[in-house]
C-alpha cells in the first residue's frame, strides 16, 4: 500500500493519510482483515510525527473502516467496503469544497441533511 502526503496542501496530514487508506479500500488493493503499517513505521517513512498518523488512523476507526488494537495495530474491518470508502472520499471532497466557499460546519451539516443549496 502506497501512502503519499503533501505537506504544502491545505488538507491536514492525518486526513491525507486516512484518504490514502480509503482510496486503497475503494480500489480493492486493501481488503478486510489486512493490517495497516505500524503508526511509528509509517510516520518514519513519511517524515511526519507518529501522532499525525494516529490521528488519521483514529478518523478511520471512527468511520468504522479500521479497528485499532493494542499490540495488533490497525486492521481493516470486515465491514469496510469499497462503496463505503468511496462515499467517505466523496464526503471529504464535499467538506473541503464547502470550507473553500467559507461555509461553517453547521452550514455543511445543514446542506447534507437537506440536500439543498445553502442560504
N, CA, C and O atoms as a GROMACS GRO file, in nm:
protein
  476
    1UNK      N    1   0.085  -0.118   0.000
    1UNK     CA    2   0.000   0.000   0.000
    1UNK      C    3   0.088   0.123   0.000
    1UNK      O    4   0.184   0.133   0.077
    2UNK      N    5   0.055   0.216  -0.086
    2UNK     CA    6   0.134   0.336  -0.102
    2UNK      C    7   0.069   0.454  -0.031
    2UNK      O    8  -0.048   0.484  -0.054
    3UNK      N    9   0.145   0.518   0.056
    3UNK     CA   10   0.099   0.637   0.126
    3UNK      C   11   0.176   0.756   0.072
    3UNK      O   12   0.298   0.753   0.062
    4UNK      N   13   0.101   0.860   0.037
    4UNK     CA   14   0.163   0.986  -0.006
    4UNK      C   15   0.096   1.100   0.066
    4UNK      O   16  -0.027   1.103   0.080
    5UNK      N   17   0.176   1.193   0.113
    5UNK     CA   18   0.122   1.314   0.175
    5UNK      C   19   0.190   1.435   0.113
    5UNK      O   20   0.304   1.427   0.067
    6UNK      N   21   0.119   1.545   0.114
    6UNK     CA   22   0.171   1.670   0.061
    6UNK      C   23   0.170   1.772   0.174
    6UNK      O   24   0.065   1.828   0.205
    7UNK      N   25   0.286   1.797   0.235
    7UNK     CA   26   0.292   1.893   0.346
    7UNK      C   27   0.246   2.034   0.308
    7UNK      O   28   0.205   2.111   0.395
    8UNK      N   29   0.251   2.068   0.179
    8UNK     CA   30   0.209   2.200   0.134
    8UNK      C   31   0.060   2.213   0.110
    8UNK      O   32   0.010   2.322   0.083
    9UNK      N   33  -0.011   2.102   0.121
    9UNK     CA   34  -0.156   2.103   0.098
    9UNK      C   35  -0.228   2.166   0.216
    9UNK      O   36  -0.177   2.166   0.328
   10UNK      N   37  -0.344   2.220   0.189
   10UNK     CA   38  -0.428   2.275   0.296
   10UNK      C   39  -0.499   2.166   0.375
   10UNK      O   40  -0.559   2.194   0.479
   11UNK      N   41  -0.492   2.042   0.327
   11UNK     CA   42  -0.556   1.930   0.394
   11UNK      C   43  -0.461   1.878   0.502
   11UNK      O   44  -0.345   1.851   0.474
   12UNK      N   45  -0.509   1.865   0.626
   12UNK     CA   46  -0.422   1.814   0.733
   12UNK      C   47  -0.361   1.679   0.696
   12UNK      O   48  -0.425   1.596   0.632
   13UNK      N   49  -0.237   1.658   0.739
   13UNK     CA   50  -0.165   1.535   0.705
   13UNK      C   51  -0.238   1.410   0.751
   13UNK      O   52  -0.241   1.310   0.680
   14UNK      N   53  -0.298   1.415   0.870
   14UNK     CA   54  -0.372   1.299   0.919
   14UNK      C   55  -0.489   1.265   0.828
   14UNK      O   56  -0.518   1.148   0.805
   15UNK      N   57  -0.554   1.368   0.776
   15UNK     CA   58  -0.665   1.345   0.682
   15UNK      C   59  -0.613   1.288   0.550
   15UNK      O   60  -0.680   1.206   0.488
   16UNK      N   61  -0.495   1.331   0.508
   16UNK     CA   62  -0.436   1.277   0.386
   16UNK      C   63  -0.403   1.128   0.403
   16UNK      O   64  -0.423   1.049   0.311
   17UNK      N   65  -0.353   1.092   0.521
   17UNK     CA   66  -0.322   0.951   0.549
   17UNK      C   67  -0.451   0.869   0.546
   17UNK      O   68  -0.454   0.761   0.488
   18UNK      N   69  -0.556   0.920   0.610
   18UNK     CA   70  -0.685   0.850   0.610
   18UNK      C   71  -0.737   0.834   0.467
   18UNK      O   72  -0.792   0.730   0.432
   19UNK      N   73  -0.719   0.937   0.385
   19UNK     CA   74  -0.765   0.931   0.246
   19UNK      C   75  -0.690   0.824   0.167
   19UNK      O   76  -0.747   0.760   0.079
   20UNK      N   77  -0.562   0.806   0.196
   20UNK     CA   78  -0.484   0.701   0.130
   20UNK      C   79  -0.544   0.563   0.158
   20UNK      O   80  -0.556   0.480   0.068
   21UNK      N   81  -0.582   0.541   0.284
   21UNK     CA   82  -0.640   0.411   0.321
   21UNK      C   83  -0.777   0.396   0.256
   21UNK      O   84  -0.808   0.291   0.201
   22UNK      N   85  -0.860   0.501   0.262
   22UNK     CA   86  -0.992   0.496   0.198
   22UNK      C   87  -0.979   0.462   0.051
   22UNK      O   88  -1.054   0.380  -0.002
   23UNK      N   89  -0.884   0.526  -0.016
   23UNK     CA   90  -0.862   0.500  -0.157
   23UNK      C   91  -0.821   0.357  -0.185
   23UNK      O   92  -0.866   0.297  -0.283
   24UNK      N   93  -0.736   0.302  -0.098
   24UNK     CA   94  -0.692   0.163  -0.116
   24UNK      C   95  -0.806   0.065  -0.094
   24UNK      O   96  -0.815  -0.037  -0.162
   25UNK      N   97  -0.894   0.096   0.001
   25UNK     CA   98  -1.012   0.011   0.023
   25UNK      C   99  -1.106   0.025  -0.097
   25UNK      O  100  -1.162  -0.074  -0.146
   26UNK      N  101  -1.124   0.148  -0.143
   26UNK     CA  102  -1.216   0.174  -0.254
   26UNK      C  103  -1.173   0.105  -0.382
   26UNK      O  104  -1.256   0.055  -0.458
   27UNK      N  105  -1.041   0.101  -0.408
   27UNK     CA  106  -0.996   0.037  -0.533
   27UNK      C  107  -0.967  -0.112  -0.516
   27UNK      O  108  -0.927  -0.179  -0.611
   28UNK      N  109  -0.988  -0.163  -0.395
   28UNK     CA  110  -0.973  -0.306  -0.372
   28UNK      C  111  -0.832  -0.353  -0.347
   28UNK      O  112  -0.809  -0.473  -0.334
   29UNK      N  113  -0.736  -0.261  -0.339
   29UNK     CA  114  -0.598  -0.303  -0.314
   29UNK      C  115  -0.574  -0.340  -0.168
   29UNK      O  116  -0.474  -0.404  -0.136
   30UNK      N  117  -0.666  -0.300  -0.080
   30UNK     CA  118  -0.662  -0.341   0.060
   30UNK      C  119  -0.798  -0.399   0.094
   30UNK      O  120  -0.902  -0.340   0.062
   31UNK      N  121  -0.798  -0.514   0.158
   31UNK     CA  122  -0.923  -0.584   0.189
   31UNK      C  123  -0.940  -0.603   0.339
   31UNK      O  124  -0.847  -0.585   0.418
   32UNK      N  125  -1.060  -0.641   0.375
   32UNK     CA  126  -1.092  -0.668   0.516
   32UNK      C  127  -0.994  -0.769   0.572
   32UNK      O  128  -0.958  -0.868   0.508
   33UNK      N  129  -0.950  -0.741   0.695
   33UNK     CA  130  -0.858  -0.830   0.765
   33UNK      C  131  -0.712  -0.795   0.746
   33UNK      O  132  -0.627  -0.844   0.820
   34UNK      N  133  -0.681  -0.711   0.650
   34UNK     CA  134  -0.542  -0.674   0.626
   34UNK      C  135  -0.496  -0.571   0.731
   34UNK      O  136  -0.572  -0.485   0.774
   35UNK      N  137  -0.371  -0.585   0.768
   35UNK     CA  138  -0.311  -0.492   0.864
   35UNK      C  139  -0.250  -0.374   0.792
   35UNK      O  140  -0.191  -0.388   0.684
   36UNK      N  141  -0.265  -0.259   0.852
   36UNK     CA  142  -0.202  -0.138   0.801
   36UNK      C  143  -0.063  -0.128   0.862
   36UNK      O  144  -0.035  -0.193   0.963
   37UNK      N  145   0.024  -0.048   0.803
   37UNK     CA  146   0.157  -0.032   0.861
   37UNK      C  147   0.149   0.022   1.004
   37UNK      O  148   0.058   0.098   1.037
   38UNK      N  149   0.243  -0.018   1.086
   38UNK     CA  150   0.250   0.034   1.223
   38UNK      C  151   0.265   0.186   1.217
   38UNK      O  152   0.335   0.240   1.131
   39UNK      N  153   0.199   0.254   1.308
   39UNK     CA  154   0.198   0.401   1.308
   39UNK      C  155   0.340   0.458   1.313
   39UNK      O  156   0.372   0.552   1.241
   40UNK      N  157   0.424   0.401   1.397
   40UNK     CA  158   0.560   0.452   1.411
   40UNK      C  159   0.640   0.435   1.281
   40UNK      O  160   0.710   0.526   1.238
   41UNK      N  161   0.627   0.318   1.219
   41UNK     CA  162   0.700   0.292   1.094
   41UNK      C  163   0.648   0.381   0.981
   41UNK      O  164   0.727   0.434   0.903
   42UNK      N  165   0.516   0.399   0.973
   42UNK     CA  166   0.459   0.484   0.870
   42UNK      C  167   0.502   0.629   0.890
   42UNK      O  168   0.536   0.698   0.794
   43UNK      N  169   0.499   0.675   1.014
   43UNK     CA  170   0.540   0.812   1.044
   43UNK      C  171   0.684   0.834   1.000
   43UNK      O  172   0.718   0.937   0.940
   44UNK      N  173   0.769   0.738   1.030
   44UNK     CA  174   0.910   0.750   0.993
   44UNK      C  175   0.927   0.754   0.842
   44UNK      O  176   1.004   0.835   0.790
   45UNK      N  177   0.854   0.668   0.770
   45UNK     CA  178   0.870   0.664   0.624
   45UNK      C  179   0.815   0.791   0.557
   45UNK      O  180   0.865   0.831   0.452
   46UNK      N  181   0.714   0.853   0.617
   46UNK     CA  182   0.656   0.974   0.560
   46UNK      C  183   0.722   1.102   0.611
   46UNK      O  184   0.701   1.210   0.556
   47UNK      N  185   0.803   1.089   0.716
   47UNK     CA  186   0.866   1.206   0.774
   47UNK      C  187   0.770   1.294   0.851
   47UNK      O  188   0.782   1.416   0.852
   48UNK      N  189   0.672   1.229   0.918
   48UNK     CA  190   0.575   1.303   0.998
   48UNK      C  191   0.578   1.249   1.141
   48UNK      O  192   0.639   1.146   1.169
   49UNK      N  193   0.511   1.319   1.230
   49UNK     CA  194   0.502   1.278   1.369
   49UNK      C  195   0.409   1.157   1.381
   49UNK      O  196   0.311   1.146   1.308
   50UNK      N  197   0.440   1.067   1.471
   50UNK     CA  198   0.358   0.947   1.491
   50UNK      C  199   0.215   0.984   1.529
   50UNK      O  200   0.121   0.912   1.494
   51UNK      N  201   0.196   1.095   1.599
   51UNK     CA  202   0.062   1.138   1.637
   51UNK      C  203  -0.021   1.179   1.515
   51UNK      O  204  -0.144   1.167   1.515
   52UNK      N  205   0.046   1.226   1.412
   52UNK     CA  206  -0.022   1.261   1.287
   52UNK      C  207  -0.082   1.135   1.225
   52UNK      O  208  -0.197   1.135   1.181
   53UNK      N  209  -0.003   1.028   1.221
   53UNK     CA  210  -0.052   0.900   1.168
   53UNK      C  211  -0.166   0.849   1.255
   53UNK      O  212  -0.268   0.803   1.203
   54UNK      N  213  -0.150   0.857   1.385
   54UNK     CA  214  -0.255   0.810   1.476
   54UNK      C  215  -0.384   0.889   1.459
   54UNK      O  216  -0.492   0.832   1.472
   55UNK      N  217  -0.375   1.019   1.430
   55UNK     CA  218  -0.496   1.098   1.404
   55UNK      C  219  -0.568   1.045   1.279
   55UNK      O  220  -0.690   1.032   1.278
   56UNK      N  221  -0.491   1.015   1.176
   56UNK     CA  222  -0.551   0.959   1.054
   56UNK      C  223  -0.615   0.824   1.082
   56UNK      O  224  -0.726   0.798   1.036
   57UNK      N  225  -0.546   0.738   1.156
   57UNK     CA  226  -0.600   0.607   1.191
   57UNK      C  227  -0.724   0.621   1.279
   57UNK      O  228  -0.819   0.545   1.264
   58UNK      N  229  -0.722   0.716   1.370
   58UNK     CA  230  -0.838   0.737   1.459
   58UNK      C  231  -0.960   0.779   1.377
   58UNK      O  232  -1.072   0.734   1.404
   59UNK      N  233  -0.939   0.863   1.280
   59UNK     CA  234  -1.051   0.906   1.193
   59UNK      C  235  -1.110   0.784   1.123
   59UNK      O  236  -1.232   0.770   1.116
   60UNK      N  237  -1.025   0.696   1.071
   60UNK     CA  238  -1.072   0.575   1.003
   60UNK      C  239  -1.145   0.483   1.100
   60UNK      O  240  -1.241   0.416   1.063
   61UNK      N  241  -1.099   0.479   1.224
   61UNK     CA  242  -1.166   0.399   1.327
   61UNK      C  243  -1.306   0.454   1.352
   61UNK      O  244  -1.402   0.378   1.363
   62UNK      N  245  -1.317   0.586   1.363
   62UNK     CA  246  -1.448   0.650   1.385
   62UNK      C  247  -1.543   0.623   1.269
   62UNK      O  248  -1.664   0.615   1.288
   63UNK      N  249  -1.488   0.609   1.149
   63UNK     CA  250  -1.570   0.581   1.030
   63UNK      C  251  -1.604   0.432   1.020
   63UNK      O  252  -1.685   0.393   0.936
   64UNK      N  253  -1.543   0.351   1.105
   64UNK     CA  254  -1.569   0.208   1.102
   64UNK      C  255  -1.489   0.131   0.998
   64UNK      O  256  -1.519   0.015   0.971
   65UNK      N  257  -1.388   0.195   0.938
   65UNK     CA  258  -1.309   0.128   0.835
   65UNK      C  259  -1.195   0.043   0.892
   65UNK      O  260  -1.152  -0.054   0.829
   66UNK      N  261  -1.146   0.080   1.011
   66UNK     CA  262  -1.040   0.001   1.073
   66UNK      C  263  -1.068  -0.020   1.220
   66UNK      O  264  -1.148   0.052   1.281
   67UNK      N  265  -1.002  -0.120   1.275
   67UNK     CA  266  -1.001  -0.144   1.420
   67UNK      C  267  -0.860  -0.118   1.468
   67UNK      O  268  -0.763  -0.154   1.401
   68UNK      N  269  -0.848  -0.054   1.583
   68UNK     CA  270  -0.718  -0.032   1.644
   68UNK      C  271  -0.708  -0.120   1.767
   68UNK      O  272  -0.789  -0.108   1.859
   69UNK      N  273  -0.609  -0.208   1.768
   69UNK     CA  274  -0.591  -0.297   1.883
   69UNK      C  275  -0.448  -0.289   1.932
   69UNK      O  276  -0.353  -0.297   1.854
   70UNK      N  277  -0.435  -0.273   2.061
   70UNK     CA  278  -0.303  -0.265   2.121
   70UNK      C  279  -0.228  -0.396   2.094
   70UNK      O  280  -0.279  -0.505   2.118
   71UNK      N  281  -0.108  -0.383   2.043
   71UNK     CA  282  -0.026  -0.499   2.014
   71UNK      C  283  -0.053  -0.561   1.878
   71UNK      O  284   0.032  -0.634   1.826
   72UNK      N  285  -0.169  -0.534   1.821
   72UNK     CA  286  -0.204  -0.589   1.690
   72UNK      C  287  -0.202  -0.483   1.581
   72UNK      O  288  -0.191  -0.515   1.463
   73UNK      N  289  -0.214  -0.358   1.620
   73UNK     CA  290  -0.210  -0.249   1.525
   73UNK      C  291  -0.345  -0.220   1.463
   73UNK      O  292  -0.450  -0.251   1.519
   74UNK      N  293  -0.340  -0.160   1.346
   74UNK     CA  294  -0.460  -0.121   1.273
   74UNK      C  295  -0.494  -0.227   1.169
   74UNK      O  296  -0.410  -0.267   1.088
   75UNK      N  297  -0.619  -0.273   1.174
   75UNK     CA  298  -0.666  -0.378   1.084
   75UNK      C  299  -0.793  -0.331   1.016
   75UNK      O  300  -0.883  -0.276   1.080
   76UNK      N  301  -0.801  -0.351   0.886
   76UNK     CA  302  -0.920  -0.314   0.809
   76UNK      C  303  -1.034  -0.404   0.855
   76UNK      O  304  -1.019  -0.526   0.862
   77UNK      N  305  -1.148  -0.344   0.886
   77UNK     CA  306  -1.261  -0.419   0.940
   77UNK      C  307  -1.332  -0.500   0.833
   77UNK      O  308  -1.318  -0.476   0.713
   78UNK      N  309  -1.409  -0.596   0.880
   78UNK     CA  310  -1.489  -0.677   0.790
   78UNK      C  311  -1.603  -0.599   0.728
   78UNK      O  312  -1.658  -0.640   0.626
   79UNK      N  313  -1.639  -0.486   0.789
   79UNK     CA  314  -1.748  -0.405   0.736
   79UNK      C  315  -1.700  -0.301   0.636
   79UNK      O  316  -1.780  -0.232   0.574
   80UNK      N  317  -1.567  -0.290   0.619
   80UNK     CA  318  -1.512  -0.194   0.523
   80UNK      C  319  -1.543  -0.242   0.383
   80UNK      O  320  -1.506  -0.353   0.344
   81UNK      N  321  -1.611  -0.159   0.308
   81UNK     CA  322  -1.645  -0.196   0.171
   81UNK      C  323  -1.594  -0.088   0.077
   81UNK      O  324  -1.583   0.029   0.116
   82UNK      N  325  -1.565  -0.125  -0.044
   82UNK     CA  326  -1.522  -0.024  -0.141
   82UNK      C  327  -1.625   0.088  -0.158
   82UNK      O  328  -1.588   0.204  -0.173
   83UNK      N  329  -1.753   0.053  -0.158
   83UNK     CA  330  -1.857   0.155  -0.176
   83UNK      C  331  -1.855   0.254  -0.059
   83UNK      O  332  -1.867   0.375  -0.080
   84UNK      N  333  -1.841   0.204   0.062
   84UNK     CA  334  -1.837   0.293   0.180
   84UNK      C  335  -1.712   0.380   0.176
   84UNK      O  336  -1.717   0.498   0.211
   85UNK      N  337  -1.601   0.323   0.134
   85UNK     CA  338  -1.478   0.401   0.126
   85UNK      C  339  -1.491   0.512   0.022
   85UNK      O  340  -1.447   0.624   0.045
   86UNK      N  341  -1.554   0.481  -0.094
   86UNK     CA  342  -1.575   0.584  -0.196
   86UNK      C  343  -1.666   0.693  -0.144
   86UNK      O  344  -1.645   0.811  -0.173
   87UNK      N  345  -1.767   0.655  -0.066
   87UNK     CA  346  -1.857   0.754  -0.007
   87UNK      C  347  -1.779   0.845   0.088
   87UNK      O  348  -1.801   0.967   0.089
   88UNK      N  349  -1.690   0.787   0.166
   88UNK     CA  350  -1.606   0.868   0.255
   88UNK      C  351  -1.519   0.965   0.178
   88UNK      O  352  -1.502   1.080   0.220
   89UNK      N  353  -1.463   0.921   0.067
   89UNK     CA  354  -1.383   1.010  -0.017
   89UNK      C  355  -1.468   1.125  -0.072
   89UNK      O  356  -1.424   1.240  -0.076
   90UNK      N  357  -1.589   1.093  -0.114
   90UNK     CA  358  -1.680   1.195  -0.166
   90UNK      C  359  -1.714   1.297  -0.057
   90UNK      O  360  -1.718   1.417  -0.082
   91UNK      N  361  -1.739   1.247   0.063
   91UNK     CA  362  -1.769   1.337   0.175
   91UNK      C  363  -1.651   1.429   0.205
   91UNK      O  364  -1.670   1.547   0.232
   92UNK      N  365  -1.530   1.375   0.200
   92UNK     CA  366  -1.411   1.457   0.225
   92UNK      C  367  -1.401   1.569   0.121
   92UNK      O  368  -1.370   1.683   0.155
   93UNK      N  369  -1.428   1.536  -0.006
   93UNK     CA  370  -1.422   1.639  -0.110
   93UNK      C  371  -1.530   1.744  -0.090
   93UNK      O  372  -1.506   1.863  -0.108
   94UNK      N  373  -1.650   1.699  -0.052
   94UNK     CA  374  -1.760   1.792  -0.027
   94UNK      C  375  -1.723   1.890   0.085
   94UNK      O  376  -1.743   2.010   0.073
   95UNK      N  377  -1.669   1.837   0.192
   95UNK     CA  378  -1.632   1.920   0.307
   95UNK      C  379  -1.524   2.020   0.267
   95UNK      O  380  -1.531   2.138   0.302
   96UNK      N  381  -1.423   1.972   0.195
   96UNK     CA  382  -1.314   2.060   0.153
   96UNK      C  383  -1.367   2.173   0.064
   96UNK      O  384  -1.328   2.288   0.080
   97UNK      N  385  -1.454   2.139  -0.030
   97UNK     CA  386  -1.510   2.240  -0.120
   97UNK      C  387  -1.597   2.338  -0.043
   97UNK      O  388  -1.592   2.459  -0.068
   98UNK      N  389  -1.677   2.289   0.051
   98UNK     CA  390  -1.764   2.376   0.130
   98UNK      C  391  -1.681   2.472   0.215
   98UNK      O  392  -1.716   2.590   0.228
   99UNK      N  393  -1.572   2.422   0.271
   99UNK     CA  394  -1.486   2.511   0.352
   99UNK      C  395  -1.419   2.615   0.264
   99UNK      O  396  -1.401   2.730   0.306
  100UNK      N  397  -1.382   2.576   0.143
  100UNK     CA  398  -1.323   2.673   0.048
  100UNK      C  399  -1.421   2.786   0.019
  100UNK      O  400  -1.382   2.900   0.000
  101UNK      N  401  -1.550   2.751   0.016
  101UNK     CA  402  -1.653   2.851  -0.008
  101UNK      C  403  -1.688   2.931   0.118
  101UNK      O  404  -1.769   3.024   0.112
  102UNK      N  405  -1.628   2.895   0.230
  102UNK     CA  406  -1.650   2.970   0.353
  102UNK      C  407  -1.766   2.921   0.438
  102UNK      O  408  -1.806   2.991   0.532
  103UNK      N  409  -1.820   2.805   0.408
  103UNK     CA  410  -1.931   2.753   0.489
  103UNK      C  411  -1.881   2.707   0.626
  103UNK      O  412  -1.770   2.655   0.638
  104UNK      N  413  -1.963   2.728   0.726
  104UNK     CA  414  -1.931   2.681   0.860
  104UNK      C  415  -1.968   2.533   0.871
  104UNK      O  416  -2.037   2.479   0.784
  105UNK      N  417  -1.922   2.468   0.977
  105UNK     CA  418  -1.957   2.328   0.999
  105UNK      C  419  -2.108   2.311   1.005
  105UNK      O  420  -2.162   2.215   0.949
  106UNK      N  421  -2.176   2.402   1.071
  106UNK     CA  422  -2.322   2.394   1.083
  106UNK      C  423  -2.389   2.404   0.946
  106UNK      O  424  -2.486   2.334   0.919
  107UNK      N  425  -2.338   2.493   0.862
  107UNK     CA  426  -2.394   2.508   0.728
  107UNK      C  427  -2.370   2.382   0.643
  107UNK      O  428  -2.456   2.342   0.565
  108UNK      N  429  -2.253   2.322   0.660
  108UNK     CA  430  -2.223   2.198   0.587
  108UNK      C  431  -2.317   2.087   0.631
  108UNK      O  432  -2.370   2.013   0.548
  109UNK      N  433  -2.337   2.075   0.761
  109UNK     CA  434  -2.428   1.972   0.814
  109UNK      C  435  -2.569   1.994   0.763
  109UNK      O  436  -2.638   1.900   0.723
  110UNK      N  437  -2.613   2.120   0.765
  110UNK     CA  438  -2.748   2.152   0.714
  110UNK      C  439  -2.759   2.119   0.566
  110UNK      O  440  -2.862   2.069   0.521
  111UNK      N  441  -2.655   2.146   0.491
  111UNK     CA  442  -2.652   2.115   0.348
  111UNK      C  443  -2.668   1.964   0.325
  111UNK      O  444  -2.744   1.921   0.238
  112UNK      N  445  -2.597   1.886   0.402
  112UNK     CA  446  -2.606   1.739   0.388
  112UNK      C  447  -2.744   1.689   0.431
  112UNK      O  448  -2.802   1.603   0.365
  113UNK      N  449  -2.795   1.743   0.540
  113UNK     CA  450  -2.926   1.698   0.590
  113UNK      C  451  -3.038   1.728   0.493
  113UNK      O  452  -3.127   1.645   0.472
  114UNK      N  453  -3.035   1.845   0.433
  114UNK     CA  454  -3.148   1.886   0.348
  114UNK      C  455  -3.126   1.858   0.202
  114UNK      O  456  -3.221   1.842   0.126
  115UNK      N  457  -2.999   1.850   0.160
  115UNK     CA  458  -2.970   1.832   0.019
  115UNK      C  459  -2.998   1.955  -0.063
  115UNK      O  460  -3.002   1.949  -0.186
  116UNK      N  461  -3.016   2.068   0.005
  116UNK     CA  462  -3.047   2.193  -0.064
  116UNK      C  463  -2.925   2.284  -0.064
  116UNK      O  464  -2.830   2.264   0.011
  117UNK      N  465  -2.930   2.384  -0.150
  117UNK     CA  466  -2.824   2.483  -0.154
  117UNK      C  467  -2.824   2.564  -0.025
  117UNK      O  468  -2.931   2.589   0.032
  118UNK      N  469  -2.706   2.605   0.024
  118UNK     CA  470  -2.702   2.687   0.145
  118UNK      C  471  -2.764   2.823   0.119
  118UNK      O  472  -2.759   2.876   0.008
  119UNK      N  473  -2.823   2.877   0.222
  119UNK     CA  474  -2.890   3.008   0.210
  119UNK      C  475  -2.792   3.120   0.206
  119UNK      O  476  -2.831   3.236   0.196
   0.00000   0.00000   0.00000
